[in-house]
Amino acid sequence: MSKKAIVIVESPAKSKTINKILGPDYVVLSSMGHIVDLPKNKMGIDVENDFKPEYIVIQARRKYMAQLKKEVKKVDTIYLAADPDREGEAISWHLKKQLGKGKKVFRVTFDEITETAVKKAFKNPHPIDINLVNAQQARRILDRIVGYSLSPLLWKKVTRGLSAGRVQSVAVRLVVDREAKIKKFVPDEYWDIEAHLKKKNKEERRFFSAKLEKINKKDFEIKNEKDIESTVEDIKKNEFVVSKIKEAKKKRSPQAPFTTSKMQQDSFNKLHFPVNKTMRVAQQLYEGVELEGKESVGLITYMRTDSVKVSHDAQEAAAKHILKVYGKKYYPQKPNVYKSKKRAQEAHECIRPTLPLRTPESVREFLEPDQFKLYELVWKRFISSQMTPALHSVNTVEIEAGIYLFRTSGTKVVFDGFMVLYPVITAPEAEDEKRQMPWKIPMLEIGERLNLMKLIPSQHFTKPPARYSDATLVKALEEKGIGRPSTYAPIISTIIIRHYVKRIRGYLHPTELGDIIIELLVKHFPKIMESNFTAEMENELDDIEEGKIEWRMVLKNFYAPFMSRIDAAKENMKSIKKEGVKTDEICDLCGKHMIIKWGRRGKFLSCSDFPRCKFAKSITTGIKCPAPDCEGELIERRSKRGPFYGCTKYPNCKYTSRGLPKQEENPEETKKEEPKEDTP
C-alpha cells in the first residue's frame, strides 16, 4: 500500500522530528542540504545567454537523488519543507524540477518545528516563491563569477589554492585594516588624580574616592609627570567641600529578543562559542532534541533571521510565565514590541524558545552541555525581552577644592526588572562601573567639609583599537550591511580555513598572506573591495527577493565592469609568485637573498635567483617539537581543514597540532564548514 505523501527536508535530524509529528501517513525524507548546484570544475554560467546557469546534481548527493526518485514514484503528492529562507526556497525549487513531473507539489514553511506549527503549515501550503529563488540564484551566480574569476588570478600571481570572494574578501579587509590602525597607533600619555576622602565625623571610618574632573571649570587634562606633581601639591593646599549632590533615576529597558547576529555576539561574549559553533548548536536545537518518552521536539525557532518580531501566542506564553514566576511588577502594562532594522524579514520571527515554553531546567537532562548553555541563553533573552525595565538610582556628588572639581557617583538598583533574569552591562558602561562606588558614598550635605586622606595620581596611555573577535566582526559585518544572517558564520570559518586570518586567544589577526592578498585586491579591484559596494549588492539582492528588480539586470550591471578589471589585473597585477617578499636571509648555496613564497603547504623561503638556484627551506616558528626524543622544530602548514603545525623532521616525526604548544586554540575554529562562496 502506498503512502499518502512524501515530505522532503534538508537534514536527517529535521526529518526525524517532523516524521514523529506527522505520523504514518507521511514519509519524511532528507535531501542532505543542496542536492543541485553549479558544477565544481567549471564556471557553469552561460554569460552570453542571459547568465543561464548550468545546474547539475551534486556528485556526492547522487545516491540521495536516486533514492528520492525511487520513493516519489510511489506517491502522488510531494511536500517540500526546506528552511524558510532563500536557500530553502532554492532547494525546494530544484527538488520540484527534479521530482515534480506529474505530481502535486506543495511548499510548506514554518519557523519552529513543533506539532502546532508543522500541522498548521501543512494545512496551509503555498507555491514556491520565485522571487526568493531568484535572489538566491543571483547571489550564487555573482559569487561564482567573482570566485571563478579572481581565484585563478591569485593562483597565477601568488600561489595555487587561494580563493577570493565578493563578501569574504571584504571581511578579510576589515581585519587587515584594523591591524594596520593598530600598528600605526601612537599612544598618548595622560594622568588621573583620585582623592580618598572621609567625613570629618570621627565615628565614620569609611573613605570614598572621587576623581578630578575640572580645573578652573575646564576639563582636567595633564599629560606629563612634572605637571601632575605640581598639581597634586597645589590641590593639597585646599579644603574639600561638597558643592553639589544630584540623585537621578535611570530606567533601563530590556533588549530585543535574539536575531542571528545578536545571538552569535552574545554567545561568543558569554559562552565563548565561536560563531560556527553557535550556529551548529542552534541548528540542533531547531531541528529537534529527544525529550522524555523519546519525543523529538524543536526547542527554538529558526536560527537564521534578522527579525525581532514575536508572535501573539509567544507573547501570551511569556506573559503567563513572567506573572507566575516573578509577579505583576515584572510584566509591563502592554507587551513589549520591538522594531526590526530596515529590510528585515518581517515574515520571520526572532529566535525564541518554541511553544509550549520549556524552562531550561526542565530539559537540562536531555541536552548536551553546549545545547543547554545556548538554550538557556535564548530562553533568558526572550523572556527578559517581555519584562519591565530595570530602575537604577545614581547618586552623583561634586566636591570642590579651590579651583579643582572632583566628582564621584554611586549606583544602586531600585528595581531589577528584566535584569533579574538577564543582567546586561555593555563595554563603556563596564568602564563606568569601575569608576563608580557600589553605593558606598556616605550621607553627605552641600557645604559639608571633608578630610583628605590621600591623593593618588596615576599614569595611563591611550589604547589602540581592539582587534576583531568573532562577535565584533559579526557586529561590524551587520552594521556595514555585508552579508546576511545565513552568511556570518561561514564567512569567518572560510577566511580562517583559507589562512587569510588566524584566531589567537579569541582575536582575529591577519596573516602575512592575508595582507598580501588584500593589498593586491584593493589596488586592482577598489570598488568591489569597498564595504559600501558590497552592502549595495546585498540591497539589490533584497530588491530581487521583494520582486522590485529583475535578477539578470543585477548581473548584467555587475559583470562588464568587473571583467574589464579582471583583464587589466591579468596584465598589471604584481606577481608575488615570481618576486616573492624580500628578506635579509642569505641563500646557503649561492649567497643571494632569500624571498618568502607561498606553496600548497604554506609559506617557505626560496632563493631569489630561482630557477637557476633551486635552494628552498621551511620557515620555522623557532619552537621545539614537543614529541619525545625529537630535535625538530614546528612549522606552520596548510591543509583543506585549515592551518596546523607540523615538525621539520616529517615524515620521521608525524607530530601535528592545531596551535602552538603554549597557545592551543579552540579546535572549533578549524572545523570545516561548507563555504558560501565559490572556489575553483
C-alpha positions in Angstrom: 0.0 0.0 0.0 1.5 3.4 -1.0 1.9 6.2 1.5 -0.3 9.3 1.3 2.6 11.8 0.6 6.3 12.4 0.7 7.8 15.3 2.7 11.4 16.4 1.8 13.5 18.4 4.2 17.3 19.1 4.3 18.6 17.1 7.2 18.0 13.7 8.8 17.6 15.3 12.3 14.8 17.6 11.0 13.2 14.7 9.1 13.1 12.6 12.3 11.4 15.3 14.3 8.8 16.1 11.6 8.1 12.4 10.9 7.1 11.9 14.6 4.7 14.9 14.3 3.0 14.0 11.0 2.6 10.3 11.8 2.4 7.2 9.5 0.5 8.8 6.6 3.7 10.7 5.5 7.2 9.5 4.6 9.7 12.2 5.6 13.0 12.1 3.6 16.1 14.2 3.6 17.9 15.9 0.6 21.1 16.3 2.8 21.1 20.1 2.0 21.6 21.4 -1.5 21.2 18.5 -3.9 21.5 20.5 -7.1 24.2 23.2 -7.8 26.6 24.7 -10.3 29.3 22.3 -11.5 32.6 22.3 -9.5 35.0 22.0 -12.3 33.9 25.0 -14.4 32.1 28.3 -14.3 28.8 26.7 -15.3 27.2 30.0 -16.4 26.3 30.9 -19.9 27.0 34.7 -19.8 26.1 35.2 -23.4 22.7 33.6 -22.9 21.3 35.8 -20.1 23.6 34.3 -17.4 21.8 30.9 -17.8 23.1 28.6 -15.0 24.1 25.0 -15.7 22.7 23.1 -12.7 23.7 19.5 -12.0 23.0 17.0 -9.3 26.0 17.3 -6.9 28.3 14.2 -7.2 28.1 13.5 -3.5 24.3 13.8 -3.5 23.5 11.5 -6.4 22.7 8.5 -4.3 20.2 10.6 -2.3 18.6 11.9 -5.5 18.3 8.3 -6.8 16.6 7.3 -3.5 14.2 10.3 -3.7 13.3 9.4 -7.3 12.6 5.9 -6.3 10.4 6.9 -3.3 8.4 9.6 -5.2 7.2 7.1 -7.8 5.0 5.6 -5.0 3.1 8.8 -4.3 1.0 11.5 -6.0 1.8 14.3 -3.6 5.1 15.9 -2.5 5.6 18.5 0.3 8.8 20.5 0.2 9.6 21.6 3.7 13.1 23.1 3.4 14.1 26.0 5.7 12.1 29.3 5.4 14.7 31.4 3.6 16.3 31.9 0.2 18.4 28.8 0.4 15.4 26.7 1.5 13.3 28.1 -1.3 16.0 27.3 -3.9 16.4 23.8 -2.6 12.6 23.3 -2.9 12.7 24.8 -6.5 15.4 22.4 -7.6 13.7 19.4 -6.0 10.4 20.3 -7.8 12.2 20.5 -11.1 13.9 17.1 -10.5 11.0 15.2 -8.9 7.7 17.1 -9.5 6.8 16.0 -13.0 3.3 14.5 -12.9 3.0 15.1 -9.1 1.1 17.5 -6.9 3.9 19.6 -5.3 3.4 21.9 -2.3 5.7 24.2 -0.4 5.4 24.3 3.4 7.3 26.6 5.7 7.4 27.0 9.5 9.6 29.0 11.9 9.5 26.3 14.6 9.4 22.5 14.4 6.6 21.9 16.9 3.4 19.9 16.4 1.2 23.1 16.3 3.5 24.9 13.8 4.1 22.0 11.5 0.5 20.9 11.3 -0.6 24.5 10.6 1.9 24.7 7.8 0.6 21.5 6.2 -2.9 22.8 6.3 -1.8 26.0 4.5 0.7 25.0 1.8 1.7 27.6 -0.8 3.5 27.8 -4.1 7.3 28.2 -4.3 8.2 31.9 -4.1 10.1 32.5 -7.3 11.4 35.9 -6.1 13.2 34.2 -3.2 14.6 31.6 -5.6 15.8 34.3 -8.0 17.5 36.2 -5.1 19.4 33.0 -4.1 20.2 32.3 -7.8 21.6 35.8 -8.3 23.8 35.6 -5.2 25.0 32.2 -6.3 25.9 33.3 -9.8 27.5 36.6 -8.5 29.7 34.6 -6.1 30.6 32.1 -8.8 31.6 34.9 -11.2 33.8 36.6 -8.6 35.2 33.3 -7.3 36.0 31.8 -10.6 37.5 35.0 -12.0 39.5 36.3 -9.0 40.7 32.9 -7.7 42.6 31.8 -10.8 44.2 35.3 -11.0 45.5 34.8 -7.4 46.7 31.3 -8.4 48.8 32.9 -11.2 50.1 35.9 -9.2 50.6 34.4 -5.7 50.1 30.6 -5.4 47.7 27.8 -6.2 44.8 27.0 -3.9 43.9 30.6 -3.0 40.4 32.0 -3.2 38.7 35.3 -3.2 35.0 36.2 -2.8 32.6 39.0 -3.1 31.9 39.0 0.6 34.8 37.0 2.2 37.5 39.3 0.8 35.8 42.4 2.2 35.6 40.7 5.6 39.4 40.0 5.4 39.9 43.6 4.5 38.2 44.7 7.7 40.6 42.6 9.8 43.6 43.8 7.7 42.6 47.5 8.0 42.1 47.1 11.8 45.6 45.6 12.2 47.1 48.5 10.1 45.5 51.0 12.5 46.9 49.1 15.5 50.4 49.2 14.0 50.2 52.9 13.2 48.7 53.8 16.6 50.9 56.1 18.7 49.8 56.1 22.4 49.2 59.4 24.2 50.1 59.7 27.8 47.5 61.1 30.2 47.1 61.2 34.0 44.2 60.8 36.5 44.1 62.1 40.1 41.9 60.3 42.6 41.2 61.6 46.1 40.4 59.4 49.0 38.0 61.4 51.2 36.3 60.9 54.6 33.7 62.6 56.6 35.0 64.7 59.5 32.9 62.7 61.9 35.3 60.6 63.9 32.8 57.7 64.0 32.8 57.4 60.2 35.7 55.2 59.4 35.0 54.5 55.7 36.6 56.6 53.0 35.3 57.0 49.5 37.1 58.1 46.3 36.5 60.9 43.9 38.1 61.7 40.6 39.5 65.1 39.4 37.3 66.3 36.5 37.9 70.0 36.1 40.5 72.7 36.9 39.1 76.2 36.9 35.9 75.0 35.2 37.9 73.5 32.3 38.3 69.7 31.7 41.3 68.3 33.5 44.0 67.3 31.1 47.6 66.7 32.1 50.0 64.7 30.0 53.3 64.6 31.9 54.6 63.7 35.3 56.1 67.0 36.1 52.8 68.9 35.7 51.0 66.3 37.7 53.3 66.6 40.7 52.8 70.4 40.9 49.1 69.9 40.5 48.9 67.4 43.4 50.9 69.7 45.7 48.5 72.6 44.8 45.4 70.6 45.5 46.6 69.7 49.0 46.5 73.4 50.0 42.8 73.5 49.6 39.9 72.3 51.7 37.5 69.8 50.2 33.8 71.0 50.3 30.7 69.2 49.0 29.3 71.6 46.3 26.6 69.6 44.6 24.5 66.5 45.2 22.3 65.1 42.5 20.2 61.9 42.6 18.7 60.7 39.3 16.6 57.7 38.5 17.7 55.8 35.3 15.4 53.4 33.5 17.0 50.6 31.6 14.8 48.9 29.0 15.1 45.2 28.1 16.9 44.2 24.9 15.0 42.8 22.0 14.9 39.0 21.5 17.7 37.5 19.5 18.4 37.9 15.8 21.1 35.7 14.3 23.9 38.3 14.7 22.9 39.2 18.3 22.8 35.5 19.3 26.2 35.0 17.8 27.6 38.0 19.6 26.1 37.2 23.0 27.1 33.5 22.7 30.7 34.5 22.0 30.8 37.0 24.8 29.0 34.9 27.4 29.6 31.3 26.4 32.9 31.8 24.5 31.4 29.9 21.5 32.9 30.7 18.1 30.2 31.7 15.7 30.3 28.5 13.7 29.8 26.5 16.9 26.9 28.7 18.0 25.1 28.0 14.6 25.8 24.3 14.8 24.3 24.0 18.3 21.4 26.3 17.3 20.7 24.1 14.3 20.5 21.0 16.7 18.1 22.9 19.0 15.9 24.0 16.0 15.8 20.6 14.2 14.8 18.6 17.3 16.1 17.1 20.5 14.7 13.9 22.0 12.9 14.7 25.3 11.0 12.4 27.7 9.4 9.4 26.1 11.8 9.7 23.1 9.7 12.7 21.9 11.7 14.7 19.4 11.0 18.4 19.6 12.4 21.5 18.1 13.3 23.8 21.1 14.0 27.1 19.3 12.6 28.9 16.3 14.6 29.2 13.0 18.1 30.5 13.8 18.8 32.5 10.7 16.7 35.7 11.0 17.2 39.4 11.2 13.7 40.0 12.6 12.7 40.8 16.2 9.0 40.1 15.6 7.3 38.0 18.3 4.1 36.1 17.6 1.0 36.8 19.7 1.0 33.3 21.1 4.6 33.6 22.2 3.9 36.9 23.9 1.0 35.4 25.8 3.1 32.4 26.8 5.9 34.7 28.1 3.3 36.8 30.0 1.9 33.7 31.8 5.4 32.6 32.8 6.5 36.0 34.0 3.3 36.6 36.0 3.5 33.2 37.6 7.2 33.2 38.5 8.0 36.9 39.1 4.7 38.6 39.7 2.8 41.6 38.3 5.7 44.1 38.9 7.8 42.3 36.3 5.3 42.4 33.5 4.5 45.7 31.6 1.0 47.0 31.1 1.3 46.4 27.3 3.5 43.7 25.7 6.9 45.0 24.6 7.2 45.3 20.8 10.5 45.8 19.1 11.2 47.3 15.7 13.3 45.3 13.3 16.0 47.0 11.2 15.3 48.2 7.7 15.0 45.3 5.2 14.5 42.7 7.9 12.4 39.6 7.0 9.3 40.5 8.9 7.6 37.3 7.8 10.0 35.5 10.2 10.2 35.7 13.9 13.0 36.3 16.3 15.0 33.5 17.7 13.0 32.3 20.8 12.0 29.1 22.6 9.3 27.2 20.9 5.8 26.7 22.4 4.8 25.4 24.8 7.6 27.1 26.7 10.0 24.7 28.3 12.3 26.1 31.0 16.0 25.4 30.7 16.0 23.3 33.8 13.1 21.2 32.6 15.1 20.0 29.6 18.6 20.0 31.0 18.9 16.2 31.4 18.0 15.7 27.7 20.6 18.2 26.4 24.3 18.1 25.8 26.1 20.7 27.9 26.6 23.1 25.0 23.0 22.7 23.9 21.8 23.6 27.4 24.0 26.7 27.6 22.7 28.1 24.3 19.1 27.2 25.0 19.3 28.9 28.4 20.8 32.0 26.7 18.0 32.1 24.1 15.4 31.4 26.8 16.6 34.2 29.1 17.0 36.7 26.4 13.4 36.1 25.1 11.7 36.0 28.5 13.6 39.1 29.7 12.6 41.0 26.5 9.0 40.7 27.6 9.6 42.1 31.1 9.6 45.5 32.7 12.5 47.9 32.6 15.1 48.0 35.4 15.3 51.1 37.6 18.6 52.4 39.0 19.3 55.3 41.3 22.5 57.2 40.5 23.9 59.5 43.2 26.4 62.0 41.9 28.4 64.2 44.2 30.7 67.1 43.2 33.4 68.3 45.6 35.4 71.5 45.2 38.9 72.0 46.4 39.6 75.7 45.4 39.7 75.7 41.6 39.7 71.9 41.4 36.4 70.0 41.0 36.2 66.3 41.9 33.3 64.0 41.1 32.1 60.7 42.4 29.0 58.6 41.8 27.4 55.6 43.3 24.6 53.5 41.9 22.1 51.1 43.3 19.3 49.0 41.9 15.9 50.4 42.9 14.1 47.7 40.9 15.8 44.9 39.0 13.1 44.4 36.4 14.2 42.3 33.4 17.8 42.2 34.9 16.6 39.7 37.5 16.9 37.2 34.6 19.3 38.8 32.1 21.9 41.2 33.6 23.4 43.5 30.9 26.5 45.7 31.0 27.9 47.0 27.8 31.7 47.7 27.4 31.6 51.5 28.0 29.2 51.1 31.0 31.6 48.4 32.4 34.3 51.1 32.5 31.9 53.5 34.2 31.0 50.8 36.7 34.7 50.6 37.7 34.8 54.3 38.4 31.6 54.2 40.5 31.5 53.1 44.1 28.7 50.5 44.5 26.7 52.9 46.7 29.4 53.3 49.3 29.2 57.1 49.3 28.2 58.2 52.9 25.3 60.6 53.6 26.6 64.0 52.6 25.3 67.6 52.7 26.0 70.5 50.5 28.7 72.7 52.2 30.0 69.8 54.2 33.8 69.8 54.6 35.7 66.6 54.1 39.0 65.2 55.2 41.6 64.4 52.5 43.1 61.0 53.3 45.3 60.6 50.2 45.8 61.9 46.6 46.7 59.2 44.1 48.0 60.3 40.7 48.0 57.5 38.1 49.6 57.4 34.6 47.7 56.0 31.6 48.2 55.6 27.9 45.5 55.7 25.2 44.9 52.3 23.7 44.8 51.3 20.1 41.5 50.0 18.6 40.9 46.4 19.6 41.3 43.6 17.2 38.1 42.0 16.0 36.8 38.9 17.8 34.1 36.7 16.2 31.5 38.8 18.0 32.8 42.2 17.0 33.4 41.1 13.4 29.9 39.9 13.1 28.7 43.2 14.5 30.8 45.1 12.0 29.5 43.0 9.1 25.9 43.6 10.2 26.3 47.3 10.7 28.0 47.7 7.3 25.4 45.6 5.6 27.9 43.0 4.5 26.3 39.5 4.2 23.1 38.3 5.8 22.2 36.1 8.8 23.0 32.9 6.9 26.5 34.1 5.9 28.1 35.5 9.1 29.4 32.2 10.4 30.6 30.7 7.1 32.4 34.0 6.3 34.5 33.7 9.5 35.1 30.0 9.0 36.2 30.4 5.4 38.7 33.2 6.0 40.3 31.2 8.8 40.4 28.0 6.8 41.9 29.9 3.8 44.6 31.1 6.3 44.0 34.8 5.5 43.1 35.3 9.2 44.1 33.4 12.3 42.5 33.3 15.7 44.9 33.9 18.6 43.4 33.9 22.1 40.0 34.7 20.7 41.0 37.6 18.5 41.4 37.7 14.7 44.8 38.6 13.2 45.5 38.9 9.5 48.2 36.5 8.3 51.0 37.7 6.0 49.2 36.0 3.1 46.0 37.9 4.0 47.9 41.2 4.0 49.3 40.5 0.5 46.0 39.3 -1.0 44.1 42.4 0.3 46.9 44.7 -0.9 46.6 43.2 -4.4 42.8 43.2 -4.5 42.4 46.7 -3.1 44.8 48.1 -5.7 43.2 46.4 -8.7 39.6 46.0 -7.6 39.0 49.1 -5.4 35.2 49.2 -6.0 34.4 45.5 -5.2 36.6 45.7 -2.0 34.6 48.6 -0.6 32.1 47.8 2.2 29.6 50.2 0.7 29.6 48.5 -2.7 29.1 45.1 -1.1 26.3 46.5 1.0 24.6 47.9 -2.1 24.8 44.5 -3.8 23.1 43.0 -0.7 20.3 45.5 -1.0 19.9 44.7 -4.7 19.5 41.0 -3.8 16.9 42.1 -1.3 15.1 44.0 -4.1 15.1 40.9 -6.2 13.6 39.0 -3.3 10.9 41.6 -3.0 10.2 41.5 -6.8 11.4 45.1 -7.3 14.1 44.4 -9.9 14.9 41.6 -12.4 17.8 39.3 -11.3 19.5 39.2 -14.6 19.7 43.0 -14.7 21.7 43.0 -11.4 24.2 40.5 -13.0 24.5 42.5 -16.2 25.2 45.7 -14.4 28.0 44.0 -12.4 29.6 41.7 -15.0 31.0 44.0 -17.7 32.9 46.5 -15.3 34.1 43.6 -13.2 35.5 41.6 -16.1 37.3 44.7 -17.5 39.1 44.9 -14.1 40.0 41.3 -14.4 41.5 41.8 -17.8 43.5 44.8 -16.6 44.7 42.9 -13.5 46.0 40.0 -15.6 48.4 42.4 -17.2 49.2 44.8 -14.4 49.0 42.9 -11.1 52.4 42.3 -9.4 53.5 38.7 -9.4 54.3 37.6 -5.8 54.9 34.1 -7.2 57.9 35.5 -9.1 59.0 38.4 -7.0 58.2 37.0 -3.5 58.6 39.0 -0.3 62.2 40.1 0.3 64.0 39.0 3.5 67.5 39.6 4.9 68.3 35.9 4.9 71.1 34.7 2.5 70.9 31.6 0.3 73.1 28.8 1.6 74.1 27.8 -1.9 74.6 30.9 -3.9 74.7 33.8 -1.4 71.8 35.7 -2.9 68.9 37.0 -0.9 66.1 34.6 0.1 62.5 35.6 -0.5 59.2 34.4 1.0 56.9 32.5 -1.3 53.7 30.6 -0.8 53.1 27.0 -1.8 50.5 24.3 -1.5 51.5 23.6 2.1 52.1 27.2 3.2 54.9 29.8 3.1 58.6 28.9 2.6 61.9 30.6 1.8 63.2 30.4 -1.8 66.3 31.7 -3.4 65.7 34.9 -5.3 67.7 33.5 -8.2 65.2 30.7 -8.8 65.1 28.8 -11.2 68.9 29.0 -11.6 69.3 28.3 -7.9 66.6 26.0 -6.5 67.5 26.2 -2.8 64.5 26.4 -0.6 63.7 25.8 3.1 60.9 25.9 5.5 60.2 28.8 7.8 60.1 27.5 11.4 58.4 29.0 14.4 61.6 28.5 16.4 59.5 26.3 18.8 60.9 22.9 19.6 58.7 19.9 18.6 57.1 18.5 21.8 57.3 14.9 20.5 59.6 12.8 22.7 63.2 12.5 21.6 62.6 14.8 18.6 65.0 17.5 17.7 62.9 19.2 15.1 61.0 22.5 15.2 57.4 23.3 14.4 56.5 24.9 11.1 53.1 26.2 10.0 51.4 24.2 7.3 48.1 24.4 5.5 45.5 21.8 4.7 42.0 21.7 3.4 40.8 21.8 7.1 42.9 25.0 7.7 46.3 25.8 9.2 48.2 23.5 11.5 51.7 23.0 12.9 53.9 20.1 11.9 57.5 19.0 12.6 60.5 19.8 10.3 61.5 16.2 10.8 58.4 14.9 8.9 58.0 12.1 7.8 60.2 10.7 10.6 58.2 12.7 13.1 54.5 13.0 12.5 53.6 15.4 15.3 50.8 17.9 14.4 48.9 20.4 16.4 46.2 23.0 15.6 48.1 25.5 17.7 51.5 26.1 19.1 52.0 24.3 22.4 51.7 27.5 24.5 48.7 28.9 22.7 46.5 26.0 21.8 43.4 27.3 20.0 39.9 26.1 20.3 39.6 23.3 17.7 36.2 24.7 16.7 37.9 27.4 14.7 39.3 24.9 12.1 36.3 22.6 11.7 35.3 22.6 8.1 32.1 24.3 7.2 30.6 24.4 3.7 31.8 27.8 2.3 29.1 30.0 0.9 31.4 31.4 -1.8 33.0 29.6 -4.7 36.5 28.5 -5.2 37.6 26.7 -8.4 
